[in-house]
Amino acid sequence: MAHLGFDAPEPPSFDADIQDVIQTFYLVARGRSYTEGKPLPISVKNITDVVSVHPIDVPRSVLDSIIFELDNLVLDEVAENNKKAADKA
């Protein structure tokens, strides 16, 4: 970008803990339970099952809070998409 006369933006910083949390969420979500085709919320047991095999250095209370918040975002998006699909039908 410098050769075009633009300042190059700073690259994003890499945070291993955040990467570990994202990877843990991905693994936990892969084991999510469903009922009648609808995703159920992630449980403490789901998280425990993953971190017992793939431990990370993030304190468990922090990890649980982040994973539950990410899960809420995912479930809200699924509900919104389902509502939109039902409205179109």
PDB file as gemmi writes it, atoms N, CA and C in Angstrom:
CRYST1    1.000    1.000    1.000  90.00  90.00  90.00 P 1                      
ATOM      1  N   MET A   1       0.825  -1.183   0.000  1.00  0.00           N  
ATOM      2  CA  MET A   1       0.000   0.000   0.000  1.00  0.00           C  
ATOM      3  C   MET A   1       0.871   1.247   0.000  1.00  0.00           C  
ATOM      4  N   ALA A   2       2.069   1.117   0.558  1.00  0.00           N  
ATOM      5  CA  ALA A   2       2.949   2.278   0.628  1.00  0.00           C  
ATOM      6  C   ALA A   2       3.303   2.782  -0.767  1.00  0.00           C  
ATOM      7  N   HIS A   3       3.467   1.889  -1.728  1.00  0.00           N  
ATOM      8  CA  HIS A   3       3.819   2.312  -3.079  1.00  0.00           C  
ATOM      9  C   HIS A   3       2.659   3.047  -3.768  1.00  0.00           C  
ATOM     10  N   LEU A   4       1.453   2.928  -3.219  1.00  0.00           N  
ATOM     11  CA  LEU A   4       0.302   3.666  -3.749  1.00  0.00           C  
ATOM     12  C   LEU A   4       0.067   4.974  -2.996  1.00  0.00           C  
ATOM     13  N   GLY A   5       0.923   5.235  -2.015  1.00  0.00           N  
ATOM     14  CA  GLY A   5       0.792   6.469  -1.252  1.00  0.00           C  
ATOM     15  C   GLY A   5      -0.123   6.363  -0.035  1.00  0.00           C  
ATOM     16  N   PHE A   6      -0.489   5.142   0.343  1.00  0.00           N  
ATOM     17  CA  PHE A   6      -1.341   4.931   1.512  1.00  0.00           C  
ATOM     18  C   PHE A   6      -0.511   4.374   2.651  1.00  0.00           C  
ATOM     19  N   ASP A   7      -0.887   4.750   3.849  1.00  0.00           N  
ATOM     20  CA  ASP A   7      -0.260   4.142   5.014  1.00  0.00           C  
ATOM     21  C   ASP A   7      -0.819   2.734   5.183  1.00  0.00           C  
ATOM     22  N   ALA A   8       0.062   1.782   5.404  1.00  0.00           N  
ATOM     23  CA  ALA A   8      -0.378   0.408   5.623  1.00  0.00           C  
ATOM     24  C   ALA A   8      -0.944   0.294   7.032  1.00  0.00           C  
ATOM     25  N   PRO A   9      -2.116  -0.317   7.164  1.00  0.00           N  
ATOM     26  CA  PRO A   9      -2.680  -0.474   8.504  1.00  0.00           C  
ATOM     27  C   PRO A   9      -1.856  -1.458   9.319  1.00  0.00           C  
ATOM     28  N   GLU A  10      -1.912  -1.287  10.623  1.00  0.00           N  
ATOM     29  CA  GLU A  10      -1.216  -2.212  11.509  1.00  0.00           C  
ATOM     30  C   GLU A  10      -1.919  -3.565  11.434  1.00  0.00           C  
ATOM     31  N   PRO A  11      -1.155  -4.637  11.338  1.00  0.00           N  
ATOM     32  CA  PRO A  11      -1.811  -5.947  11.319  1.00  0.00           C  
ATOM     33  C   PRO A  11      -2.446  -6.225  12.681  1.00  0.00           C  
ATOM     34  N   PRO A  12      -3.505  -7.010  12.693  1.00  0.00           N  
ATOM     35  CA  PRO A  12      -4.127  -7.317  13.983  1.00  0.00           C  
ATOM     36  C   PRO A  12      -3.160  -8.091  14.861  1.00  0.00           C  
ATOM     37  N   SER A  13      -3.259  -7.856  16.141  1.00  0.00           N  
ATOM     38  CA  SER A  13      -2.383  -8.589  17.053  1.00  0.00           C  
ATOM     39  C   SER A  13      -2.923 -10.002  17.234  1.00  0.00           C  
ATOM     40  N   PHE A  14      -2.038 -10.926  17.430  1.00  0.00           N  
ATOM     41  CA  PHE A  14      -2.407 -12.321  17.635  1.00  0.00           C  
ATOM     42  C   PHE A  14      -2.468 -12.574  19.129  1.00  0.00           C  
ATOM     43  N   ASP A  15      -3.538 -13.126  19.573  1.00  0.00           N  
ATOM     44  CA  ASP A  15      -3.700 -13.452  20.990  1.00  0.00           C  
ATOM     45  C   ASP A  15      -3.993 -14.943  21.093  1.00  0.00           C  
ATOM     46  N   ALA A  16      -3.044 -15.686  21.618  1.00  0.00           N  
ATOM     47  CA  ALA A  16      -3.184 -17.136  21.699  1.00  0.00           C  
ATOM     48  C   ALA A  16      -4.379 -17.541  22.556  1.00  0.00           C  
ATOM     49  N   ASP A  17      -4.648 -16.803  23.629  1.00  0.00           N  
ATOM     50  CA  ASP A  17      -5.785 -17.146  24.486  1.00  0.00           C  
ATOM     51  C   ASP A  17      -7.104 -17.008  23.734  1.00  0.00           C  
ATOM     52  N   ILE A  18      -7.239 -15.956  22.948  1.00  0.00           N  
ATOM     53  CA  ILE A  18      -8.470 -15.772  22.176  1.00  0.00           C  
ATOM     54  C   ILE A  18      -8.597 -16.881  21.141  1.00  0.00           C  
ATOM     55  N   GLN A  19      -7.505 -17.222  20.492  1.00  0.00           N  
ATOM     56  CA  GLN A  19      -7.539 -18.322  19.535  1.00  0.00           C  
ATOM     57  C   GLN A  19      -7.961 -19.624  20.216  1.00  0.00           C  
ATOM     58  N   ASP A  20      -7.447 -19.864  21.430  1.00  0.00           N  
ATOM     59  CA  ASP A  20      -7.819 -21.068  22.175  1.00  0.00           C  
ATOM     60  C   ASP A  20      -9.304 -21.073  22.514  1.00  0.00           C  
ATOM     61  N   VAL A  21      -9.842 -19.934  22.913  1.00  0.00           N  
ATOM     62  CA  VAL A  21     -11.265 -19.844  23.251  1.00  0.00           C  
ATOM     63  C   VAL A  21     -12.117 -20.097  22.000  1.00  0.00           C  
ATOM     64  N   ILE A  22     -11.743 -19.498  20.884  1.00  0.00           N  
ATOM     65  CA  ILE A  22     -12.498 -19.703  19.644  1.00  0.00           C  
ATOM     66  C   ILE A  22     -12.454 -21.173  19.234  1.00  0.00           C  
ATOM     67  N   GLN A  23     -11.294 -21.778  19.306  1.00  0.00           N  
ATOM     68  CA  GLN A  23     -11.167 -23.196  18.960  1.00  0.00           C  
ATOM     69  C   GLN A  23     -11.997 -24.056  19.906  1.00  0.00           C  
ATOM     70  N   THR A  24     -11.977 -23.728  21.188  1.00  0.00           N  
ATOM     71  CA  THR A  24     -12.770 -24.480  22.160  1.00  0.00           C  
ATOM     72  C   THR A  24     -14.254 -24.333  21.861  1.00  0.00           C  
ATOM     73  N   PHE A  25     -14.700 -23.110  21.544  1.00  0.00           N  
ATOM     74  CA  PHE A  25     -16.105 -22.915  21.190  1.00  0.00           C  
ATOM     75  C   PHE A  25     -16.470 -23.759  19.974  1.00  0.00           C  
ATOM     76  N   TYR A  26     -15.617 -23.761  18.980  1.00  0.00           N  
ATOM     77  CA  TYR A  26     -15.868 -24.551  17.770  1.00  0.00           C  
ATOM     78  C   TYR A  26     -16.042 -26.028  18.127  1.00  0.00           C  
ATOM     79  N   LEU A  27     -15.136 -26.564  18.952  1.00  0.00           N  
ATOM     80  CA  LEU A  27     -15.216 -27.972  19.328  1.00  0.00           C  
ATOM     81  C   LEU A  27     -16.460 -28.264  20.163  1.00  0.00           C  
ATOM     82  N   VAL A  28     -16.789 -27.371  21.084  1.00  0.00           N  
ATOM     83  CA  VAL A  28     -17.983 -27.558  21.915  1.00  0.00           C  
ATOM     84  C   VAL A  28     -19.228 -27.523  21.039  1.00  0.00           C  
ATOM     85  N   ALA A  29     -19.289 -26.578  20.125  1.00  0.00           N  
ATOM     86  CA  ALA A  29     -20.459 -26.444  19.254  1.00  0.00           C  
ATOM     87  C   ALA A  29     -20.638 -27.672  18.362  1.00  0.00           C  
ATOM     88  N   ARG A  30     -19.533 -28.307  17.984  1.00  0.00           N  
ATOM     89  CA  ARG A  30     -19.627 -29.517  17.159  1.00  0.00           C  
ATOM     90  C   ARG A  30     -20.337 -30.640  17.901  1.00  0.00           C  
ATOM     91  N   GLY A  31     -20.268 -30.617  19.239  1.00  0.00           N  
ATOM     92  CA  GLY A  31     -20.926 -31.644  20.038  1.00  0.00           C  
ATOM     93  C   GLY A  31     -22.287 -31.216  20.555  1.00  0.00           C  
ATOM     94  N   ARG A  32     -22.798 -30.126  20.023  1.00  0.00           N  
ATOM     95  CA  ARG A  32     -24.092 -29.591  20.471  1.00  0.00           C  
ATOM     96  C   ARG A  32     -25.204 -30.625  20.303  1.00  0.00           C  
ATOM     97  N   SER A  33     -26.135 -30.635  21.244  1.00  0.00           N  
ATOM     98  CA  SER A  33     -27.313 -31.493  21.145  1.00  0.00           C  
ATOM     99  C   SER A  33     -28.429 -30.737  20.434  1.00  0.00           C  
ATOM    100  N   TYR A  34     -29.308 -31.505  19.816  1.00  0.00           N  
ATOM    101  CA  TYR A  34     -30.457 -30.942  19.100  1.00  0.00           C  
ATOM    102  C   TYR A  34     -31.708 -31.673  19.552  1.00  0.00           C  
ATOM    103  N   THR A  35     -32.814 -30.986  19.520  1.00  0.00           N  
ATOM    104  CA  THR A  35     -34.096 -31.612  19.750  1.00  0.00           C  
ATOM    105  C   THR A  35     -35.052 -31.132  18.672  1.00  0.00           C  
ATOM    106  N   GLU A  36     -35.677 -32.084  18.013  1.00  0.00           N  
ATOM    107  CA  GLU A  36     -36.585 -31.775  16.918  1.00  0.00           C  
ATOM    108  C   GLU A  36     -35.928 -30.855  15.880  1.00  0.00           C  
ATOM    109  N   GLY A  37     -34.632 -31.081  15.649  1.00  0.00           N  
ATOM    110  CA  GLY A  37     -33.910 -30.294  14.661  1.00  0.00           C  
ATOM    111  C   GLY A  37     -33.488 -28.914  15.116  1.00  0.00           C  
ATOM    112  N   LYS A  38     -33.766 -28.575  16.360  1.00  0.00           N  
ATOM    113  CA  LYS A  38     -33.402 -27.246  16.876  1.00  0.00           C  
ATOM    114  C   LYS A  38     -32.213 -27.385  17.825  1.00  0.00           C  
ATOM    115  N   PRO A  39     -31.243 -26.479  17.705  1.00  0.00           N  
ATOM    116  CA  PRO A  39     -30.063 -26.567  18.575  1.00  0.00           C  
ATOM    117  C   PRO A  39     -30.405 -26.219  20.019  1.00  0.00           C  
ATOM    118  N   LEU A  40     -29.868 -27.004  20.927  1.00  0.00           N  
ATOM    119  CA  LEU A  40     -30.011 -26.719  22.353  1.00  0.00           C  
ATOM    120  C   LEU A  40     -28.826 -25.875  22.812  1.00  0.00           C  
ATOM    121  N   PRO A  41     -29.004 -25.111  23.876  1.00  0.00           N  
ATOM    122  CA  PRO A  41     -27.879 -24.323  24.389  1.00  0.00           C  
ATOM    123  C   PRO A  41     -26.727 -25.229  24.841  1.00  0.00           C  
ATOM    124  N   ILE A  42     -25.536 -24.720  24.715  1.00  0.00           N  
ATOM    125  CA  ILE A  42     -24.351 -25.424  25.197  1.00  0.00           C  
ATOM    126  C   ILE A  42     -24.416 -25.476  26.720  1.00  0.00           C  
ATOM    127  N   SER A  43     -23.985 -26.601  27.274  1.00  0.00           N  
ATOM    128  CA  SER A  43     -24.011 -26.772  28.730  1.00  0.00           C  
ATOM    129  C   SER A  43     -22.591 -26.765  29.295  1.00  0.00           C  
ATOM    130  N   VAL A  44     -22.517 -26.665  30.604  1.00  0.00           N  
ATOM    131  CA  VAL A  44     -21.223 -26.751  31.290  1.00  0.00           C  
ATOM    132  C   VAL A  44     -20.573 -28.100  30.984  1.00  0.00           C  
ATOM    133  N   LYS A  45     -21.373 -29.163  30.936  1.00  0.00           N  
ATOM    134  CA  LYS A  45     -20.836 -30.483  30.628  1.00  0.00           C  
ATOM    135  C   LYS A  45     -20.227 -30.524  29.234  1.00  0.00           C  
ATOM    136  N   ASN A  46     -20.872 -29.858  28.263  1.00  0.00           N  
ATOM    137  CA  ASN A  46     -20.308 -29.812  26.909  1.00  0.00           C  
ATOM    138  C   ASN A  46     -18.911 -29.198  26.931  1.00  0.00           C  
ATOM    139  N   ILE A  47     -18.759 -28.124  27.684  1.00  0.00           N  
ATOM    140  CA  ILE A  47     -17.454 -27.453  27.781  1.00  0.00           C  
ATOM    141  C   ILE A  47     -16.457 -28.350  28.497  1.00  0.00           C  
ATOM    142  N   THR A  48     -16.891 -28.969  29.589  1.00  0.00           N  
ATOM    143  CA  THR A  48     -16.021 -29.854  30.365  1.00  0.00           C  
ATOM    144  C   THR A  48     -15.520 -31.007  29.511  1.00  0.00           C  
ATOM    145  N   ASP A  49     -16.403 -31.576  28.700  1.00  0.00           N  
ATOM    146  CA  ASP A  49     -15.998 -32.687  27.836  1.00  0.00           C  
ATOM    147  C   ASP A  49     -14.871 -32.278  26.893  1.00  0.00           C  
ATOM    148  N   VAL A  50     -14.934 -31.058  26.377  1.00  0.00           N  
ATOM    149  CA  VAL A  50     -13.900 -30.595  25.444  1.00  0.00           C  
ATOM    150  C   VAL A  50     -12.609 -30.261  26.178  1.00  0.00           C  
ATOM    151  N   VAL A  51     -12.686 -29.481  27.254  1.00  0.00           N  
ATOM    152  CA  VAL A  51     -11.444 -29.058  27.918  1.00  0.00           C  
ATOM    153  C   VAL A  51     -10.752 -30.204  28.655  1.00  0.00           C  
ATOM    154  N   SER A  52     -11.476 -31.291  28.910  1.00  0.00           N  
ATOM    155  CA  SER A  52     -10.810 -32.444  29.519  1.00  0.00           C  
ATOM    156  C   SER A  52      -9.882 -33.126  28.515  1.00  0.00           C  
ATOM    157  N   VAL A  53     -10.167 -32.972  27.232  1.00  0.00           N  
ATOM    158  CA  VAL A  53      -9.334 -33.545  26.177  1.00  0.00           C  
ATOM    159  C   VAL A  53      -8.398 -32.495  25.575  1.00  0.00           C  
ATOM    160  N   HIS A  54      -8.873 -31.240  25.509  1.00  0.00           N  
ATOM    161  CA  HIS A  54      -8.106 -30.137  24.924  1.00  0.00           C  
ATOM    162  C   HIS A  54      -8.005 -29.004  25.945  1.00  0.00           C  
ATOM    163  N   PRO A  55      -7.167 -29.157  26.983  1.00  0.00           N  
ATOM    164  CA  PRO A  55      -7.086 -28.114  28.019  1.00  0.00           C  
ATOM    165  C   PRO A  55      -6.517 -26.803  27.462  1.00  0.00           C  
ATOM    166  N   ILE A  56      -6.971 -25.692  28.039  1.00  0.00           N  
ATOM    167  CA  ILE A  56      -6.440 -24.380  27.674  1.00  0.00           C  
ATOM    168  C   ILE A  56      -6.116 -23.618  28.948  1.00  0.00           C  
ATOM    169  N   ASP A  57      -5.345 -22.539  28.802  1.00  0.00           N  
ATOM    170  CA  ASP A  57      -4.865 -21.784  29.956  1.00  0.00           C  
ATOM    171  C   ASP A  57      -5.805 -20.669  30.407  1.00  0.00           C  
ATOM    172  N   VAL A  58      -6.969 -20.557  29.801  1.00  0.00           N  
ATOM    173  CA  VAL A  58      -7.930 -19.526  30.189  1.00  0.00           C  
ATOM    174  C   VAL A  58      -8.683 -20.024  31.415  1.00  0.00           C  
ATOM    175  N   PRO A  59      -8.829 -19.173  32.451  1.00  0.00           N  
ATOM    176  CA  PRO A  59      -9.586 -19.604  33.635  1.00  0.00           C  
ATOM    177  C   PRO A  59     -10.983 -20.081  33.248  1.00  0.00           C  
ATOM    178  N   ARG A  60     -11.416 -21.139  33.884  1.00  0.00           N  
ATOM    179  CA  ARG A  60     -12.679 -21.769  33.508  1.00  0.00           C  
ATOM    180  C   ARG A  60     -13.875 -20.822  33.618  1.00  0.00           C  
ATOM    181  N   SER A  61     -13.893 -19.991  34.637  1.00  0.00           N  
ATOM    182  CA  SER A  61     -15.020 -19.062  34.788  1.00  0.00           C  
ATOM    183  C   SER A  61     -15.083 -18.087  33.613  1.00  0.00           C  
ATOM    184  N   VAL A  62     -13.943 -17.654  33.149  1.00  0.00           N  
ATOM    185  CA  VAL A  62     -13.881 -16.749  31.998  1.00  0.00           C  
ATOM    186  C   VAL A  62     -14.267 -17.508  30.736  1.00  0.00           C  
ATOM    187  N   LEU A  63     -13.721 -18.705  30.558  1.00  0.00           N  
ATOM    188  CA  LEU A  63     -14.018 -19.517  29.391  1.00  0.00           C  
ATOM    189  C   LEU A  63     -15.515 -19.781  29.286  1.00  0.00           C  
ATOM    190  N   ASP A  64     -16.131 -20.217  30.372  1.00  0.00           N  
ATOM    191  CA  ASP A  64     -17.566 -20.510  30.352  1.00  0.00           C  
ATOM    192  C   ASP A  64     -18.369 -19.276  29.962  1.00  0.00           C  
ATOM    193  N   SER A  65     -18.036 -18.144  30.550  1.00  0.00           N  
ATOM    194  CA  SER A  65     -18.771 -16.910  30.246  1.00  0.00           C  
ATOM    195  C   SER A  65     -18.679 -16.554  28.765  1.00  0.00           C  
ATOM    196  N   ILE A  66     -17.492 -16.657  28.207  1.00  0.00           N  
ATOM    197  CA  ILE A  66     -17.307 -16.316  26.795  1.00  0.00           C  
ATOM    198  C   ILE A  66     -18.044 -17.306  25.900  1.00  0.00           C  
ATOM    199  N   ILE A  67     -17.909 -18.586  26.191  1.00  0.00           N  
ATOM    200  CA  ILE A  67     -18.573 -19.590  25.358  1.00  0.00           C  
ATOM    201  C   ILE A  67     -20.084 -19.450  25.439  1.00  0.00           C  
ATOM    202  N   PHE A  68     -20.626 -19.197  26.623  1.00  0.00           N  
ATOM    203  CA  PHE A  68     -22.074 -19.021  26.737  1.00  0.00           C  
ATOM    204  C   PHE A  68     -22.544 -17.785  25.979  1.00  0.00           C  
ATOM    205  N   GLU A  69     -21.762 -16.724  25.999  1.00  0.00           N  
ATOM    206  CA  GLU A  69     -22.145 -15.515  25.256  1.00  0.00           C  
ATOM    207  C   GLU A  69     -22.080 -15.758  23.747  1.00  0.00           C  
ATOM    208  N   LEU A  70     -21.027 -16.412  23.286  1.00  0.00           N  
ATOM    209  CA  LEU A  70     -20.948 -16.762  21.861  1.00  0.00           C  
ATOM    210  C   LEU A  70     -22.119 -17.655  21.470  1.00  0.00           C  
ATOM    211  N   ASP A  71     -22.448 -18.598  22.335  1.00  0.00           N  
ATOM    212  CA  ASP A  71     -23.564 -19.493  22.051  1.00  0.00           C  
ATOM    213  C   ASP A  71     -24.879 -18.725  21.977  1.00  0.00           C  
ATOM    214  N   ASN A  72     -25.067 -17.760  22.858  1.00  0.00           N  
ATOM    215  CA  ASN A  72     -26.279 -16.935  22.797  1.00  0.00           C  
ATOM    216  C   ASN A  72     -26.373 -16.211  21.460  1.00  0.00           C  
ATOM    217  N   LEU A  73     -25.249 -15.697  20.970  1.00  0.00           N  
ATOM    218  CA  LEU A  73     -25.244 -15.021  19.670  1.00  0.00           C  
ATOM    219  C   LEU A  73     -25.627 -15.984  18.551  1.00  0.00           C  
ATOM    220  N   VAL A  74     -25.082 -17.188  18.590  1.00  0.00           N  
ATOM    221  CA  VAL A  74     -25.392 -18.185  17.566  1.00  0.00           C  
ATOM    222  C   VAL A  74     -26.861 -18.578  17.630  1.00  0.00           C  
ATOM    223  N   LEU A  75     -27.363 -18.861  18.833  1.00  0.00           N  
ATOM    224  CA  LEU A  75     -28.764 -19.267  18.963  1.00  0.00           C  
ATOM    225  C   LEU A  75     -29.715 -18.148  18.555  1.00  0.00           C  
ATOM    226  N   ASP A  76     -29.366 -16.900  18.875  1.00  0.00           N  
ATOM    227  CA  ASP A  76     -30.195 -15.768  18.444  1.00  0.00           C  
ATOM    228  C   ASP A  76     -30.237 -15.680  16.920  1.00  0.00           C  
ATOM    229  N   GLU A  77     -29.096 -15.894  16.274  1.00  0.00           N  
ATOM    230  CA  GLU A  77     -29.043 -15.835  14.816  1.00  0.00           C  
ATOM    231  C   GLU A  77     -29.858 -16.972  14.195  1.00  0.00           C  
ATOM    232  N   VAL A  78     -29.756 -18.166  14.773  1.00  0.00           N  
ATOM    233  CA  VAL A  78     -30.547 -19.293  14.278  1.00  0.00           C  
ATOM    234  C   VAL A  78     -32.036 -18.985  14.405  1.00  0.00           C  
ATOM    235  N   ALA A  79     -32.449 -18.453  15.557  1.00  0.00           N  
ATOM    236  CA  ALA A  79     -33.859 -18.119  15.769  1.00  0.00           C  
ATOM    237  C   ALA A  79     -34.326 -17.064  14.773  1.00  0.00           C  
ATOM    238  N   GLU A  80     -33.484 -16.072  14.534  1.00  0.00           N  
ATOM    239  CA  GLU A  80     -33.826 -15.016  13.574  1.00  0.00           C  
ATOM    240  C   GLU A  80     -33.968 -15.585  12.167  1.00  0.00           C  
ATOM    241  N   ASN A  81     -33.049 -16.452  11.771  1.00  0.00           N  
ATOM    242  CA  ASN A  81     -33.118 -17.071  10.447  1.00  0.00           C  
ATOM    243  C   ASN A  81     -34.347 -17.959  10.309  1.00  0.00           C  
ATOM    244  N   ASN A  82     -34.674 -18.690  11.366  1.00  0.00           N  
ATOM    245  CA  ASN A  82     -35.868 -19.531  11.342  1.00  0.00           C  
ATOM    246  C   ASN A  82     -37.129 -18.687  11.232  1.00  0.00           C  
ATOM    247  N   LYS A  83     -37.158 -17.562  11.928  1.00  0.00           N  
ATOM    248  CA  LYS A  83     -38.316 -16.676  11.879  1.00  0.00           C  
ATOM    249  C   LYS A  83     -38.483 -16.110  10.469  1.00  0.00           C  
ATOM    250  N   LYS A  84     -37.369 -15.680   9.861  1.00  0.00           N  
ATOM    251  CA  LYS A  84     -37.421 -15.151   8.505  1.00  0.00           C  
ATOM    252  C   LYS A  84     -37.917 -16.215   7.527  1.00  0.00           C  
ATOM    253  N   ALA A  85     -37.437 -17.441   7.695  1.00  0.00           N  
ATOM    254  CA  ALA A  85     -37.859 -18.517   6.805  1.00  0.00           C  
ATOM    255  C   ALA A  85     -39.341 -18.805   6.984  1.00  0.00           C  
ATOM    256  N   ALA A  86     -39.825 -18.769   8.221  1.00  0.00           N  
ATOM    257  CA  ALA A  86     -41.249 -19.016   8.486  1.00  0.00           C  
ATOM    258  C   ALA A  86     -42.102 -17.899   7.919  1.00  0.00           C  
ATOM    259  N   ASP A  87     -41.615 -16.660   7.983  1.00  0.00           N  
ATOM    260  CA  ASP A  87     -42.359 -15.527   7.452  1.00  0.00           C  
ATOM    261  C   ASP A  87     -42.497 -15.599   5.928  1.00  0.00           C  
ATOM    262  N   LYS A  88     -41.478 -16.179   5.271  1.00  0.00           N  
ATOM    263  CA  LYS A  88     -41.507 -16.295   3.815  1.00  0.00           C  
ATOM    264  C   LYS A  88     -42.450 -17.410   3.356  1.00  0.00           C  
ATOM    265  N   ALA A  89     -42.665 -18.384   4.244  1.00  0.00           N  
ATOM    266  CA  ALA A  89     -43.495 -19.541   3.871  1.00  0.00           C  
ATOM    267  C   ALA A  89     -44.972 -19.245   3.897  1.00  0.00           C  
TER     268      ALA A  89                                                      
END                                                                             
